[in-house]
C-alpha cells in the first residue's frame, strides 16, 4: 500500500474487514483517489486479511526494515534488488532464505566471516551469492530491531 501514510496502513492492518471498509468509506482522502488506486488499496487489504498471523508479523517486520532504510537504500531496493529477486527461480530464493536465517542475529564481523567461508557459499550460483551478500548488507532477515548496516 505504497503511497499511503504509514499511520493509515498501521491502523487499517489492525482493523477487521468491516472496520476497514467503514474507515475507507468515510475518508475524504481515500474518496479523492482514482478508482484504480482505490481498487489497489482494497486488493492489498484483502491480501493482508487472508494472511496468517505469522505471515502478517513477517510482513510487518519487512515494512519496519524498509522504513529504517535511507531514501537511497529504498531506491536501490526498488529499482535494483527487487527486480533481480523477482526474476530468480523459487529454488534460488529458498537457498538464499536459508542462508539469511543462518546469518540472522550475528554481528557484522560474524556475518562477514560466515559470508567469506567457502563452505557456507558452496553450492550457490554466483547470482545467488551476490543476492545473499546484498540482502545481508541491508540486514534482511535480521531481527526487527537490528539497524541496517551503514553506507549501503
N, C-alpha and C positions, 0 to 999 in steps of 0.2 A: 504494500500500500504506500509505495513511494510517492512523495509529494504531499502527503498528509502530515499535519503537525503530529509530532510524536505523542503528545498528550491525547490526541484523538485516538491514535492506534492503541495505546495502552488502555484507554477507557473502553473502547469497543471490544478489545480482546477479553476483557473481564466481564462483559455483559452476556446475557442469554441472547439467542437469536431474536426473540421478540423485543427485548430491550434495545438491541442494535437497530432494528428497523424503526422503532419509535424515535430513537436518537436521530437517525438519518432523516426521517420524515419531518422532524421539527428543526432541522439545522439549515439556516439560510445559506451558509457557505456550500454545503453539500447540494442543496437545491439549485444553486447557481452554476454547478458544474455541468458539463455536457452529458447527454445521455450515455455516451460511451464511457466517460470517466466514472459515472455513477455505476454503470454495469460492471466495470472492472473492480471497483471497490466492493460491490456486493458479491462478486465471484470470489474475491480474496477472502472475504468474511466467511463465505460458505466453505471454502477450503479450510480455513482456520477452525471452524466449528466442527469439521469432520476429523480433525487430528486427535490422536490420543493425548492424554496429559503429558506423557514422556516426550512425544513429538513436539508438543507446544513448548515445553520447557527448553528443548534443544533449539527451537527456532528463536525463542526469546534470548537465549544466550548468544546466538549468532547476531541478532539485532544489536545487543549490547556491545559486542565486539566491534561491529561496524560503526556504531556511534562513537566509540573511543578512538577511531582512526582519524588521522588528519584528512583534510579535503583531498590532498594529493594521493594519499593511500586509497581513499574511496574511489577516486577516479581511476587509479591503476587497477583496482579490483574489478570495477565495472567494465572498463574498456579492454583489459588485457587478460587478467586471470579468469574471470567468469566465462568468457567465450572459450578459452582453452579448456577449462574444466568441463563445460557442457559438451564439448566435442570428444571428450575422452570416453573410451568404452567403459561399461559398468565394471568389468573386472579390474581395470586400472584404478577406478575410483575406490573400489573396495580395498585394494592393496594400499593405496595412499591413506585411507581412513585408518586401517590397522596400524600403519606406521605412525600416524599422528597420535593415535591413542597411546602408543609406547613413549612418545615424546612429551605427552601431557604431564604437567606438573614439574618438569625438570627445569632447573635454572639454565640460563643462556650457555654457560660453559658445558654443562652436561649435555644439552641439546646438540651443541656443535660437535662435541666428542662423538656422540652417537651417530650423527649425520656423516661424520668423516670415517666411520668404520665401514670397511668394505663388506663385512659380513651383514651389517644392517641393511645396506643398499643392494645386496645380492638379489638377483632375480627380478630387478626392476629395470625397466627400459630407461634410457636417458631422459625421455619426456616425463616419465613418472618421477624420476629422481629430481628433476628440475621443479616440477609442481610441488613435490613434498618440501623441498627447500623453501620455495616461495611461501607456501602456506605456513610452514614452521616459522619463517621470518615474521609473518604477520600474526603469529601466535594463534592460528586457527586450531581448534581442538583443545586449547588450554582451558583452565578453569575460568569462569566468568570474570573474576576479579583480577586476573593477570593482565597487566597493561601490554599493549603491543610493543615490540622491541623498537628502540629509537632509530631514526634515519631510514625509514622504509619508504 
